[in-house]
């Protein structure tokens, strides 16, 4: 499918609530935080902690701090996306769950405040983690992560509108999250940690990609040129397949450190269901369950691989 050549909308945009009677409930705010994406935060911390214990450097307290950082960051990026897409008008005609801003459920500034509140929590926990690990320079890495979260869809030239969203997810919620978690506990990195980082990054990117595959028609119409729009429907679905198959190969490599890692292949039935749904041409709302399937596959793989390295 060819993408629209029009530029993304700029400036304030009507959210569909001309009366100003905003009615967001606690459930709406929870939905706005997008719980189905939280596995993208939990899985890398689990994986990184397992890798740290695998080289005799695990630390439960620092693992909890890393979990707060990742969890708050993903909630922040979800609210930030809701706000930025909403004021641009790219959420006016979407097939996914209703958004707070685009659906007129909450004032745009409230959603923006929620995003920056979550970023603040992530930043404070990240500072504490950096000092606990005696690595102050990680504060700079954390600042880069927060900037990446905001400018994904925020600012004048959001990189998520240029097909770089999946690359950013791979880096921040894969490489940085897993290896950062391992380093802050063990003070060094391992090959198993790198394999886990690549696998988590691949599946996390898959969650983002299938979300964008679902929105190809509306994104192309509004000028939001995601990677899915850029690749087109068929190639985007092929890439999703490759991303979910990559951990299968990585599991074999991790098994050289602990044969128990092979148990992690139980993630594959979940991944296979997601792959089959995507490659059978599911459209719109029918792709929504794939988000949960991919997230569960990722979290299951992370837990089992981490346990294998801890028990080695």
Secondary structure, 3 states (H helix, E strand, C coil): CCCCCCCCCCCCCCCCCCCCCCCCCHHHHHHHCCHHHCHHHHHHHHHHHHHHHHCCCCCHHHHHHHHHHHHHHHHHHHHHHHHHHHHHCCCCCCCCCCCCCCCCCCCHHHHHHHHHHHHHHHHHHHHHHHHHCCCCCHHHHHHHHHHHHHHCCCCCCCHHHECCHHHHHHHHHHHHHHHHHHHHHHCCCCHHHHHHHHHHHHHHHHHHHHHHHHCHHHHHHHCCECHHHHHCHHHHHHHHHHHHHHHHHHHHHHCCCCHHHHHHHHHHHHHHHHHHHHHCCCCHHHHHHHHHHHHHHHHHHHHHHHHHHHCC
